[in-house]
């Protein structure tokens, strides 16, 4: 417990500087997923990279899998909230939101989990991968009406052709996207779960930051 609390404190103090988008490979027991972290959300990018560096995501699990919605990894809400309740002297630590209009919950997006705090600030140790599903115009129109915001036409096209979870847009920070291994992410999202969406068998992942050489080679292969 003390080690974890110290690690969370270190995240607040350590900032990693990256000049370009960083690729991270999620090595899972179901296959590998490669994710590009966005430079448009530098604070979340660096927060996540530092979390990897100090071991917060070592042998982490996708511990809440909601089919055709998201696969959540890292710490569960209850774990985080119970720790805060046990240590009120430490206060409630959240990471300031970096919500950008152009970053949205398309299929394959990487987001930061959070509780219902009014600032929409993120947890330090919880992420999710968007799977979602394809939307039609009527569904997107209903979301626009409910949230009182216009979904840009380009994003509507993505939601209709690729899919995602548009009802989460502008409420959570998106800070990356899957660029390889979407089939693995899909398989994880289809794993059998209990009534609380907890997988019946452990889905373990270890994120590894790719070197510049590895990233450059992969970019050539993926042609982006």
C-alpha positions as CSV (number, residue, x, y, z in Angstrom):
1,X,0.0,0.0,0.0
2,X,2.8,2.5,1.0
3,X,4.6,1.7,-2.3
4,X,1.5,2.4,-4.3
5,X,0.9,5.7,-2.5
6,X,4.5,6.7,-3.1
7,X,4.2,5.8,-6.7
8,X,1.1,8.0,-7.1
9,X,3.0,10.9,-5.5
10,X,5.8,10.4,-8.0
11,X,3.5,10.8,-10.9
12,X,2.6,14.2,-9.7
13,X,6.3,15.2,-9.6
14,X,7.8,13.5,-12.6
15,X,7.2,14.7,-16.1
16,X,8.5,12.9,-19.2
17,X,9.2,15.0,-22.3
18,X,8.5,13.5,-25.7
19,X,8.9,15.3,-29.0
20,X,6.7,13.0,-31.0
21,X,3.9,10.5,-30.6
22,X,4.9,7.5,-28.6
23,X,3.9,3.9,-29.3
24,X,3.1,1.5,-26.5
25,X,2.6,-2.2,-26.8
26,X,0.2,-3.9,-24.5
27,X,1.5,-7.4,-24.1
28,X,-1.5,-9.5,-23.0
29,X,-2.1,-13.2,-22.5
30,X,-4.5,-12.9,-25.4
31,X,-2.1,-11.3,-27.9
32,X,-0.5,-7.9,-28.4
33,X,-2.1,-4.5,-28.9
34,X,-0.2,-1.5,-30.1
35,X,-1.3,2.0,-29.1
36,X,-0.2,5.4,-30.2
37,X,-0.3,8.1,-27.5
38,X,-1.5,11.5,-28.6
39,X,0.8,14.5,-28.4
40,X,-2.4,16.6,-28.2
41,X,-2.9,15.4,-24.6
42,X,0.7,15.6,-23.4
43,X,-0.1,15.6,-19.7
44,X,-2.0,12.3,-19.9
45,X,0.6,10.9,-22.3
46,X,3.4,11.6,-19.8
47,X,1.3,10.6,-16.8
48,X,0.7,7.2,-18.4
49,X,4.3,6.8,-19.5
50,X,5.5,7.6,-16.0
51,X,3.0,5.1,-14.6
52,X,4.6,2.4,-16.8
53,X,8.1,3.5,-15.8
54,X,7.5,3.1,-12.1
55,X,5.6,-0.1,-12.4
56,X,2.0,0.9,-11.8
57,X,0.8,-1.2,-14.7
58,X,3.0,-4.3,-14.2
59,X,0.8,-7.4,-14.6
60,X,-2.3,-5.2,-14.6
61,X,-5.6,-6.7,-15.7
62,X,-8.6,-5.8,-17.9
63,X,-10.8,-6.2,-14.9
64,X,-14.1,-4.9,-16.2
65,X,-15.2,-5.9,-19.7
66,X,-18.5,-4.5,-21.0
67,X,-19.3,-6.1,-24.4
68,X,-19.6,-3.7,-27.4
69,X,-18.7,-0.8,-25.1
70,X,-15.3,-0.7,-23.4
71,X,-12.7,-2.9,-21.8
72,X,-11.4,-1.3,-18.6
73,X,-7.9,-2.0,-17.2
74,X,-5.8,-1.1,-14.2
75,X,-7.4,-0.4,-10.8
76,X,-11.1,-0.8,-10.2
77,X,-13.1,2.2,-9.0
78,X,-13.8,0.4,-5.7
79,X,-10.1,-0.3,-5.1
80,X,-9.2,3.4,-5.6
81,X,-12.2,4.8,-3.6
82,X,-11.6,2.4,-0.7
83,X,-7.9,3.3,-0.5
84,X,-8.9,7.0,-0.4
85,X,-11.4,6.3,2.4
86,X,-8.8,4.4,4.4
87,X,-6.3,7.3,4.0
88,X,-8.4,10.5,4.2
89,X,-5.3,12.4,5.3
90,X,-3.9,12.1,1.7
91,X,-7.0,13.7,0.1
92,X,-8.5,12.8,-3.2
93,X,-6.0,12.8,-6.0
94,X,-7.2,13.2,-9.6
95,X,-5.4,14.2,-12.8
96,X,-6.8,17.3,-14.5
97,X,-8.8,16.6,-17.6
98,X,-7.5,17.2,-21.1
99,X,-10.7,16.9,-23.1
100,X,-10.2,18.0,-26.7
101,X,-13.1,18.3,-29.2
102,X,-11.1,16.6,-32.0
103,X,-10.4,13.5,-29.8
104,X,-13.4,11.3,-29.6
105,X,-14.5,7.8,-28.5
106,X,-14.1,6.0,-31.9
107,X,-13.5,2.3,-31.8
108,X,-9.9,1.7,-30.7
109,X,-9.6,4.9,-28.6
110,X,-7.7,4.9,-25.3
111,X,-9.3,6.8,-22.5
112,X,-8.6,7.6,-18.9
113,X,-11.2,6.3,-16.3
114,X,-12.6,8.5,-13.6
115,X,-15.3,8.8,-11.0
116,X,-18.2,11.3,-11.1
117,X,-16.2,14.4,-10.1
118,X,-17.4,17.6,-11.6
119,X,-14.0,18.5,-13.1
120,X,-14.0,15.3,-15.2
121,X,-10.5,14.7,-13.8
122,X,-9.0,11.3,-14.4
123,X,-7.8,8.5,-12.2
124,X,-4.0,7.9,-12.2
125,X,-4.3,4.1,-12.5
126,X,-7.3,3.3,-14.7
127,X,-7.6,3.2,-18.5
128,X,-10.1,1.8,-21.0
129,X,-10.1,0.7,-24.6
130,X,-13.2,1.7,-26.6
131,X,-14.9,-1.0,-28.7
132,X,-18.4,0.3,-29.0
133,X,-20.6,-0.3,-32.0
134,X,-21.7,1.3,-35.2
135,X,-24.2,4.1,-34.9
136,X,-26.9,5.3,-37.3
137,X,-28.0,8.9,-37.9
138,X,-31.0,8.6,-35.6
139,X,-28.9,7.3,-32.7
140,X,-26.3,10.1,-33.2
141,X,-29.1,12.7,-33.5
142,X,-30.5,11.5,-30.2
143,X,-27.1,11.8,-28.5
144,X,-26.8,15.4,-29.9
145,X,-30.1,16.3,-28.4
146,X,-29.5,14.7,-25.1
147,X,-26.0,16.3,-24.6
148,X,-26.8,19.5,-26.4
149,X,-23.8,19.4,-28.6
150,X,-23.2,19.0,-32.3
151,X,-21.2,15.9,-33.4
152,X,-18.8,17.0,-36.2
153,X,-19.6,15.5,-39.6
154,X,-16.3,13.7,-39.8
155,X,-16.8,12.1,-36.4
156,X,-20.4,11.1,-37.4
157,X,-18.9,9.3,-40.4
158,X,-16.5,7.4,-38.2
159,X,-19.2,6.4,-35.8
160,X,-21.4,5.2,-38.7
161,X,-18.6,3.2,-40.4
162,X,-16.2,2.1,-37.7
163,X,-18.2,2.5,-34.5
164,X,-17.5,3.7,-31.0
165,X,-19.2,5.1,-27.9
166,X,-20.2,8.7,-28.8
167,X,-22.3,9.2,-25.6
168,X,-18.9,9.4,-23.7
169,X,-17.5,12.2,-25.8
170,X,-16.4,15.4,-23.9
171,X,-16.8,13.7,-20.6
172,X,-13.6,11.6,-20.4
173,X,-10.1,12.3,-21.6
174,X,-9.1,10.4,-24.7
175,X,-5.3,10.2,-25.0
176,X,-4.4,7.6,-27.6
177,X,-5.7,5.0,-30.1
178,X,-5.0,1.4,-31.2
179,X,-2.9,1.2,-34.3
180,X,-2.3,-2.5,-34.3
181,X,-4.0,-5.6,-32.7
182,X,-7.6,-4.4,-32.8
183,X,-8.6,-8.0,-33.3
184,X,-7.0,-8.8,-29.9
185,X,-8.9,-5.9,-28.3
186,X,-12.1,-7.2,-29.9
187,X,-11.4,-10.7,-28.5
188,X,-10.8,-9.3,-25.0
189,X,-14.1,-7.5,-25.2
190,X,-15.9,-10.7,-26.0
191,X,-14.5,-12.7,-23.0
192,X,-17.0,-14.3,-20.7
193,X,-17.8,-12.3,-17.6
194,X,-19.9,-12.5,-14.5
195,X,-22.9,-10.3,-13.7
196,X,-20.6,-7.4,-12.7
197,X,-18.7,-7.5,-16.0
198,X,-15.6,-9.0,-14.4
199,X,-13.9,-11.6,-16.7
200,X,-14.2,-15.2,-15.6
201,X,-10.5,-15.7,-16.4
202,X,-7.8,-13.2,-15.9
203,X,-6.8,-10.9,-18.8
204,X,-3.3,-9.7,-17.9
205,X,-1.5,-7.0,-19.7
206,X,2.0,-5.3,-19.4
207,X,2.5,-2.1,-21.4
208,X,5.9,-1.7,-22.9
209,X,7.1,1.6,-24.5
210,X,8.6,1.0,-27.9
211,X,12.0,2.4,-28.7
212,X,12.3,5.0,-31.5
213,X,13.7,2.4,-33.8
214,X,10.9,-0.1,-33.1
215,X,8.3,2.7,-33.4
216,X,9.7,3.9,-36.8
217,X,9.7,0.3,-38.1
218,X,6.2,-0.3,-37.0
219,X,5.0,3.0,-38.5
220,X,6.4,1.9,-41.9
221,X,4.6,-1.4,-41.6
222,X,1.3,0.2,-40.6
223,X,1.8,3.0,-43.1
224,X,0.9,6.0,-40.9
